[in-house]
Structures are given as structure tokens and as C-alpha cells.
Amino acid sequence: MTYRTILVHADLAPAATHRVELACAIALDMGAHLIGAATTGISRFLQPGAAGISGGAIAEQLEALRDDARRALDAFDTVARRAGVPSVERQLCSDDTAGGLALQARYCDLAVLSQTDPDAPLAAVTSLPAYVMLHAARPVLVVPYAGRFDDFGRHALVAWDGGIEATRAVAAALPLLRRAASVTVAVFNAGHGADHGEQPGADLALYLSRHGIAVTVAPLSIGHDVGEELLSTAADVGAGFLVMGGYGHARLRELLLGGVTETVLRRMTLPVLMMH
């Protein structure tokens, strides 16, 4: 099992280069086709001819947005060519960023996006990774907006609560987990509900072993914030990436009351593969 098609968001943000470099590294390792997708930010629901009705100034602004998208794709091409990815494609999507990427991600095995800058206005409401994860039905690899991650893939931490979202995330991460030198399964909520067997984590360890993946199972000490505990555990074990389910509760509830997904998306310190 491997990824055959990987989508990476191409834009002009400072984080774009490292995001594309990581996507290139995964594509090279998997022998995957790499698609760089840039969006104009112009909604596909804009009526044809609306720019003309609104005047030439708006038409010029729309063309400027298209130029930005083309420049982002040129930068993507440069990084992919430098990395030596043999199968590369560029897509210019005339759509708003969230909707356009979610649509394109449905035809890929993995989408690589950057964390929304926590200092950006309305970041909690407009989180791009959250939107794509919830609307694409594909795994999303979220890369922190700052930093380099040269040890990505060496040691994986799997957040396991026995739930449906975590199960989907583990299955989606199998190509990466099989290539990791070590995998730690952090089990939490072991004493709640019927989602775990008699020995929490043992069933998952057995499942992964049949894929040739040896794991270490570690119960996660539950504090007041599971998301913070996960990130702390990732630092303690030296994980290069985290695998977890996303939004086991409704997103609105997590936004209002707090939740594991929202905590990790806001405070992440390492790449995180999420699946809803």
C-alpha cells in the first residue's frame, strides 16, 4: 500500500517552500504523482460576466489574483524540479481556496497543507486544514506554519482512542507508518466506553504488526487537555509526525468548548496527519 497521488497547496505564503519540500520528499519516497494546486480565491459561484458588470477595476483585481496563483505554481515547479520529483502536475483552480482544495483533494491519496497561522484574524473559524479534512474525505497532512521538519517519517506517534476517526486515520497513514523506523501508540480514554478491548492498544498493535509495523504501546496520562498531552508526548518520544482522528465531536462544539483537534491545530509543533 502506498500513495499514488499527492496534492500540495501552492501559494505565496512564507510557509509554502517547506510545505512543498515535505510533499516532494513523500512523493519521492512513495513514487507518487505530485500535484501543486493554487487557487485564485475567486468563488466558482461567481456569476459569469459579474466582473464586467462591476467595472474594469474588479476585472483587474481578479486578474491580479490569477497572476498570484500562477506565481505560486512557478515557485512550486522550482522546488519540485530541484527535489527531482519525476511526475509533477500544476493545477490552477479558479475557486475559493478552501472549496477548491477540498474538491481537488477528493481525487488524491493525501493532501499536504500548512497550519493556519494562529495569529491570523479569525483563524479558528477559517482554518483551511479543518475545512479540507471535513469536506474532502481524504487524509490531510498538516505542516506547522513555522519550522523545518527534516526528521519527518522517522518516528511516528499514533493517537489511539478506539474511535472511528482514529481508525480511519491509522488506515490512511499506513504507507507512512510502514516506512517509519519506530511507531508509538499513545492510548487514551482507555477507561471510558467500549471502544477498547481488554488490553487497550493491543488489538491495534496486532493489526499493525500484520502490516509489518512493530509498535510500542504507551497509555497516555489524561490531564485537563488531551491535545496538550498528545503534543507533550510527541516531544517526549521524539516523534517526527503525529497520526490522529479529527473532530470526533462536531466542529462547532470543539470551537465553543475546546477539543483535541482544535488544540492540536492551533498549537502543533510537528506535522500531523488527520482524518475525519
TORKOL-4160 file (C-alpha; in steps of 0.2 Angstrom, whole numbers, padded with zeros to 4 digits, m for minus):
276
<pt num="1" X="0000" Y="0000" Z="0000"/>
<pt num="2" X="0006" Y="0017" Z="m0005"/>
<pt num="3" X="0001" Y="0034" Z="m0010"/>
<pt num="4" X="0000" Y="0036" Z="m0029"/>
<pt num="5" X="m0006" Y="0054" Z="m0030"/>
<pt num="6" X="m0002" Y="0068" Z="m0018"/>
<pt num="7" X="m0009" Y="0086" Z="m0018"/>
<pt num="8" X="0000" Y="0100" Z="m0010"/>
<pt num="9" X="m0006" Y="0118" Z="m0008"/>
<pt num="10" X="0004" Y="0130" Z="m0018"/>
<pt num="11" X="0003" Y="0149" Z="m0013"/>
<pt num="12" X="0014" Y="0163" Z="m0009"/>
<pt num="13" X="0014" Y="0162" Z="0010"/>
<pt num="14" X="0031" Y="0161" Z="0019"/>
<pt num="15" X="0027" Y="0143" Z="0024"/>
<pt num="16" X="0025" Y="0137" Z="0006"/>
<pt num="17" X="0043" Y="0132" Z="0002"/>
<pt num="18" X="0044" Y="0120" Z="0017"/>
<pt num="19" X="0027" Y="0113" Z="0014"/>
<pt num="20" X="0031" Y="0109" Z="m0004"/>
<pt num="21" X="0048" Y="0102" Z="0001"/>
<pt num="22" X="0040" Y="0090" Z="0013"/>
<pt num="23" X="0027" Y="0085" Z="0000"/>
<pt num="24" X="0041" Y="0082" Z="m0013"/>
<pt num="25" X="0050" Y="0071" Z="m0001"/>
<pt num="26" X="0035" Y="0060" Z="0002"/>
<pt num="27" X="0031" Y="0059" Z="m0017"/>
<pt num="28" X="0049" Y="0053" Z="m0020"/>
<pt num="29" X="0048" Y="0040" Z="m0006"/>
<pt num="30" X="0032" Y="0034" Z="m0012"/>
<pt num="31" X="0035" Y="0035" Z="m0031"/>
<pt num="32" X="0019" Y="0046" Z="m0031"/>
<pt num="33" X="0012" Y="0059" Z="m0044"/>
<pt num="34" X="0013" Y="0076" Z="m0036"/>
<pt num="35" X="0000" Y="0090" Z="m0039"/>
<pt num="36" X="0003" Y="0108" Z="m0034"/>
<pt num="37" X="m0013" Y="0116" Z="m0033"/>
<pt num="38" X="m0015" Y="0135" Z="m0032"/>
<pt num="39" X="m0032" Y="0144" Z="m0031"/>
<pt num="40" X="m0037" Y="0161" Z="m0036"/>
<pt num="41" X="m0048" Y="0164" Z="m0022"/>
<pt num="42" X="m0062" Y="0168" Z="m0034"/>
<pt num="43" X="m0078" Y="0158" Z="m0029"/>
<pt num="44" X="m0084" Y="0146" Z="m0043"/>
<pt num="45" X="m0101" Y="0153" Z="m0038"/>
<pt num="46" X="m0097" Y="0170" Z="m0045"/>
<pt num="47" X="m0109" Y="0173" Z="m0060"/>
<pt num="48" X="m0101" Y="0174" Z="m0077"/>
<pt num="49" X="m0099" Y="0192" Z="m0083"/>
<pt num="50" X="m0100" Y="0198" Z="m0065"/>
<pt num="51" X="m0083" Y="0206" Z="m0066"/>
<pt num="52" X="m0088" Y="0216" Z="m0082"/>
<pt num="53" X="m0104" Y="0222" Z="m0073"/>
<pt num="54" X="m0095" Y="0228" Z="m0058"/>
<pt num="55" X="m0082" Y="0238" Z="m0069"/>
<pt num="56" X="m0064" Y="0236" Z="m0075"/>
<pt num="57" X="m0056" Y="0239" Z="m0058"/>
<pt num="58" X="m0064" Y="0222" Z="m0052"/>
<pt num="59" X="m0058" Y="0214" Z="m0068"/>
<pt num="60" X="m0040" Y="0220" Z="m0065"/>
<pt num="61" X="m0041" Y="0214" Z="m0047"/>
<pt num="62" X="m0047" Y="0196" Z="m0052"/>
<pt num="63" X="m0033" Y="0195" Z="m0065"/>
<pt num="64" X="m0021" Y="0200" Z="m0051"/>
<pt num="65" X="m0027" Y="0186" Z="m0041"/>
<pt num="66" X="m0024" Y="0174" Z="m0056"/>
<pt num="67" X="m0006" Y="0181" Z="m0058"/>
<pt num="68" X="m0003" Y="0177" Z="m0039"/>
<pt num="69" X="m0009" Y="0159" Z="m0042"/>
<pt num="70" X="0002" Y="0157" Z="m0057"/>
<pt num="71" X="0017" Y="0164" Z="m0047"/>
<pt num="72" X="0014" Y="0151" Z="m0033"/>
<pt num="73" X="0014" Y="0137" Z="m0046"/>
<pt num="74" X="0030" Y="0143" Z="m0053"/>
<pt num="75" X="0038" Y="0143" Z="m0036"/>
<pt num="76" X="0030" Y="0125" Z="m0034"/>
<pt num="77" X="0038" Y="0120" Z="m0050"/>
<pt num="78" X="0055" Y="0126" Z="m0045"/>
<pt num="79" X="0055" Y="0117" Z="m0028"/>
<pt num="80" X="0049" Y="0101" Z="m0036"/>
<pt num="81" X="0062" Y="0102" Z="m0050"/>
<pt num="82" X="0075" Y="0105" Z="m0038"/>
<pt num="83" X="0070" Y="0090" Z="m0027"/>
<pt num="84" X="0069" Y="0079" Z="m0043"/>
<pt num="85" X="0051" Y="0073" Z="m0042"/>
<pt num="86" X="0049" Y="0064" Z="m0059"/>
<pt num="87" X="0030" Y="0065" Z="m0060"/>
<pt num="88" X="0023" Y="0083" Z="m0057"/>
<pt num="89" X="0007" Y="0092" Z="m0062"/>
<pt num="90" X="0002" Y="0110" Z="m0058"/>
<pt num="91" X="m0017" Y="0115" Z="m0056"/>
<pt num="92" X="m0023" Y="0132" Z="m0056"/>
<pt num="93" X="m0040" Y="0132" Z="m0048"/>
<pt num="94" X="m0052" Y="0146" Z="m0051"/>
<pt num="95" X="m0061" Y="0144" Z="m0034"/>
<pt num="96" X="m0060" Y="0150" Z="m0016"/>
<pt num="97" X="m0045" Y="0142" Z="m0008"/>
<pt num="98" X="m0055" Y="0130" Z="0005"/>
<pt num="99" X="m0068" Y="0124" Z="m0008"/>
<pt num="100" X="m0056" Y="0122" Z="m0022"/>
<pt num="101" X="m0043" Y="0112" Z="m0012"/>
<pt num="102" X="m0056" Y="0101" Z="m0004"/>
<pt num="103" X="m0063" Y="0097" Z="m0021"/>
<pt num="104" X="m0046" Y="0093" Z="m0029"/>
<pt num="105" X="m0041" Y="0083" Z="m0013"/>
<pt num="106" X="m0055" Y="0070" Z="m0016"/>
<pt num="107" X="m0045" Y="0064" Z="m0031"/>
<pt num="108" X="m0029" Y="0061" Z="m0022"/>
<pt num="109" X="m0022" Y="0050" Z="m0008"/>
<pt num="110" X="m0015" Y="0063" Z="0003"/>
<pt num="111" X="m0017" Y="0082" Z="0004"/>
<pt num="112" X="m0002" Y="0092" Z="0011"/>
<pt num="113" X="m0007" Y="0109" Z="0019"/>
<pt num="114" X="0000" Y="0121" Z="0031"/>
<pt num="115" X="m0007" Y="0125" Z="0048"/>
<pt num="116" X="m0017" Y="0141" Z="0049"/>
<pt num="117" X="m0006" Y="0155" Z="0057"/>
<pt num="118" X="m0014" Y="0156" Z="0075"/>
<pt num="119" X="m0011" Y="0175" Z="0074"/>
<pt num="120" X="m0021" Y="0177" Z="0058"/>
<pt num="121" X="m0038" Y="0186" Z="0060"/>
<pt num="122" X="m0052" Y="0173" Z="0063"/>
<pt num="123" X="m0040" Y="0159" Z="0062"/>
<pt num="124" X="m0051" Y="0147" Z="0072"/>
<pt num="125" X="m0066" Y="0150" Z="0060"/>
<pt num="126" X="m0057" Y="0149" Z="0044"/>
<pt num="127" X="m0044" Y="0135" Z="0047"/>
<pt num="128" X="m0040" Y="0128" Z="0030"/>
<pt num="129" X="m0034" Y="0111" Z="0036"/>
<pt num="130" X="m0050" Y="0109" Z="0046"/>
<pt num="131" X="m0061" Y="0113" Z="0031"/>
<pt num="132" X="m0052" Y="0102" Z="0019"/>
<pt num="133" X="m0052" Y="0087" Z="0031"/>
<pt num="134" X="m0071" Y="0089" Z="0034"/>
<pt num="135" X="m0076" Y="0091" Z="0016"/>
<pt num="136" X="m0063" Y="0080" Z="0006"/>
<pt num="137" X="m0065" Y="0063" Z="0014"/>
<pt num="138" X="m0046" Y="0061" Z="0012"/>
<pt num="139" X="m0031" Y="0062" Z="0025"/>
<pt num="140" X="m0024" Y="0079" Z="0027"/>
<pt num="141" X="m0005" Y="0081" Z="0032"/>
<pt num="142" X="m0005" Y="0097" Z="0041"/>
<pt num="143" X="0013" Y="0105" Z="0042"/>
<pt num="144" X="0016" Y="0119" Z="0056"/>
<pt num="145" X="0017" Y="0136" Z="0048"/>
<pt num="146" X="0034" Y="0139" Z="0055"/>
<pt num="147" X="0050" Y="0127" Z="0056"/>
<pt num="148" X="0058" Y="0114" Z="0047"/>
<pt num="149" X="0055" Y="0095" Z="0049"/>
<pt num="150" X="0069" Y="0086" Z="0042"/>
<pt num="151" X="0066" Y="0071" Z="0054"/>
<pt num="152" X="0048" Y="0068" Z="0047"/>
<pt num="153" X="0044" Y="0050" Z="0045"/>
<pt num="154" X="0057" Y="0043" Z="0056"/>
<pt num="155" X="0047" Y="0041" Z="0072"/>
<pt num="156" X="0028" Y="0041" Z="0072"/>
<pt num="157" X="0016" Y="0044" Z="0086"/>
<pt num="158" X="m0002" Y="0037" Z="0084"/>
<pt num="159" X="m0015" Y="0044" Z="0095"/>
<pt num="160" X="m0027" Y="0030" Z="0098"/>
<pt num="161" X="m0044" Y="0031" Z="0107"/>
<pt num="162" X="m0053" Y="0017" Z="0098"/>
<pt num="163" X="m0064" Y="0028" Z="0089"/>
<pt num="164" X="m0070" Y="0029" Z="0071"/>
<pt num="165" X="m0060" Y="0044" Z="0066"/>
<pt num="166" X="m0044" Y="0037" Z="0074"/>
<pt num="167" X="m0047" Y="0021" Z="0064"/>
<pt num="168" X="m0048" Y="0030" Z="0048"/>
<pt num="169" X="m0033" Y="0040" Z="0052"/>
<pt num="170" X="m0022" Y="0024" Z="0055"/>
<pt num="171" X="m0028" Y="0016" Z="0039"/>
<pt num="172" X="m0024" Y="0032" Z="0029"/>
<pt num="173" X="m0007" Y="0033" Z="0037"/>
<pt num="174" X="m0001" Y="0015" Z="0034"/>
<pt num="175" X="0011" Y="0020" Z="0019"/>
<pt num="176" X="0020" Y="0032" Z="0031"/>
<pt num="177" X="0019" Y="0020" Z="0046"/>
<pt num="178" X="0027" Y="0006" Z="0036"/>
<pt num="179" X="0042" Y="0017" Z="0032"/>
<pt num="180" X="0044" Y="0024" Z="0050"/>
<pt num="181" X="0059" Y="0017" Z="0060"/>
<pt num="182" X="0048" Y="0017" Z="0075"/>
<pt num="183" X="0030" Y="0019" Z="0080"/>
<pt num="184" X="0022" Y="0023" Z="0097"/>
<pt num="185" X="0004" Y="0021" Z="0100"/>
<pt num="186" X="m0002" Y="0033" Z="0113"/>
<pt num="187" X="m0018" Y="0026" Z="0121"/>
<pt num="188" X="m0031" Y="0037" Z="0129"/>
<pt num="189" X="m0048" Y="0036" Z="0135"/>
<pt num="190" X="m0044" Y="0018" Z="0139"/>
<pt num="191" X="m0056" Y="0018" Z="0154"/>
<pt num="192" X="m0071" Y="0025" Z="0145"/>
<pt num="193" X="m0084" Y="0017" Z="0134"/>
<pt num="194" X="m0082" Y="0000" Z="0124"/>
<pt num="195" X="m0071" Y="0006" Z="0111"/>
<pt num="196" X="m0056" Y="m0003" Z="0118"/>
<pt num="197" X="m0053" Y="m0022" Z="0121"/>
<pt num="198" X="m0047" Y="m0029" Z="0137"/>
<pt num="199" X="m0029" Y="m0023" Z="0134"/>
<pt num="200" X="m0031" Y="m0006" Z="0126"/>
<pt num="201" X="m0020" Y="m0004" Z="0111"/>
<pt num="202" X="m0016" Y="m0022" Z="0110"/>
<pt num="203" X="m0028" Y="m0025" Z="0096"/>
<pt num="204" X="m0021" Y="m0010" Z="0086"/>
<pt num="205" X="m0003" Y="m0017" Z="0089"/>
<pt num="206" X="m0008" Y="m0034" Z="0082"/>
<pt num="207" X="m0017" Y="m0026" Z="0067"/>
<pt num="208" X="m0002" Y="m0015" Z="0063"/>
<pt num="209" X="0010" Y="m0030" Z="0065"/>
<pt num="210" X="0001" Y="m0039" Z="0051"/>
<pt num="211" X="0007" Y="m0024" Z="0040"/>
<pt num="212" X="0025" Y="m0026" Z="0046"/>
<pt num="213" X="0024" Y="m0012" Z="0058"/>
<pt num="214" X="0031" Y="m0015" Z="0076"/>
<pt num="215" X="0024" Y="m0003" Z="0089"/>
<pt num="216" X="0026" Y="0002" Z="0107"/>
<pt num="217" X="0010" Y="0004" Z="0116"/>
<pt num="218" X="0010" Y="0018" Z="0129"/>
<pt num="219" X="m0005" Y="0023" Z="0140"/>
<pt num="220" X="m0007" Y="0042" Z="0139"/>
<pt num="221" X="m0009" Y="0051" Z="0156"/>
<pt num="222" X="m0025" Y="0061" Z="0155"/>
<pt num="223" X="m0024" Y="0078" Z="0161"/>
<pt num="224" X="m0036" Y="0093" Z="0158"/>
<pt num="225" X="m0032" Y="0094" Z="0140"/>
<pt num="226" X="m0029" Y="0078" Z="0129"/>
<pt num="227" X="m0022" Y="0089" Z="0115"/>
<pt num="228" X="m0009" Y="0096" Z="0126"/>
<pt num="229" X="m0005" Y="0079" Z="0132"/>
<pt num="230" X="m0003" Y="0072" Z="0115"/>
<pt num="231" X="0009" Y="0086" Z="0109"/>
<pt num="232" X="0019" Y="0084" Z="0125"/>
<pt num="233" X="0020" Y="0065" Z="0122"/>
<pt num="234" X="0026" Y="0068" Z="0104"/>
<pt num="235" X="0040" Y="0079" Z="0111"/>
<pt num="236" X="0045" Y="0066" Z="0124"/>
<pt num="237" X="0046" Y="0052" Z="0112"/>
<pt num="238" X="0055" Y="0062" Z="0099"/>
<pt num="239" X="0041" Y="0060" Z="0086"/>
<pt num="240" X="0043" Y="0066" Z="0068"/>
<pt num="241" X="0024" Y="0066" Z="0065"/>
<pt num="242" X="0008" Y="0063" Z="0073"/>
<pt num="243" X="m0007" Y="0052" Z="0067"/>
<pt num="244" X="m0024" Y="0056" Z="0074"/>
<pt num="245" X="m0043" Y="0057" Z="0070"/>
<pt num="246" X="m0050" Y="0074" Z="0068"/>
<pt num="247" X="m0066" Y="0080" Z="0075"/>
<pt num="248" X="m0073" Y="0066" Z="0084"/>
<pt num="249" X="m0086" Y="0078" Z="0091"/>
<pt num="250" X="m0095" Y="0091" Z="0080"/>
<pt num="251" X="m0083" Y="0105" Z="0075"/>
<pt num="252" X="m0095" Y="0119" Z="0082"/>
<pt num="253" X="m0094" Y="0110" Z="0099"/>
<pt num="254" X="m0075" Y="0110" Z="0098"/>
<pt num="255" X="m0074" Y="0128" Z="0093"/>
<pt num="256" X="m0086" Y="0133" Z="0108"/>
<pt num="257" X="m0080" Y="0121" Z="0121"/>
<pt num="258" X="m0062" Y="0116" Z="0116"/>
<pt num="259" X="m0057" Y="0099" Z="0109"/>
<pt num="260" X="m0042" Y="0089" Z="0105"/>
<pt num="261" X="m0042" Y="0093" Z="0086"/>
<pt num="262" X="m0044" Y="0112" Z="0089"/>
<pt num="263" X="m0029" Y="0111" Z="0102"/>
<pt num="264" X="m0018" Y="0102" Z="0090"/>
<pt num="265" X="m0022" Y="0113" Z="0075"/>
<pt num="266" X="m0018" Y="0128" Z="0085"/>
<pt num="267" X="m0003" Y="0123" Z="0095"/>
<pt num="268" X="0005" Y="0109" Z="0084"/>
<pt num="269" X="0024" Y="0108" Z="0084"/>
<pt num="270" X="0026" Y="0094" Z="0072"/>
<pt num="271" X="0017" Y="0088" Z="0056"/>
<pt num="272" X="0000" Y="0080" Z="0059"/>
<pt num="273" X="m0009" Y="0068" Z="0048"/>
<pt num="274" X="m0028" Y="0069" Z="0052"/>
<pt num="275" X="m0043" Y="0061" Z="0045"/>
<pt num="276" X="m0061" Y="0064" Z="0049"/>
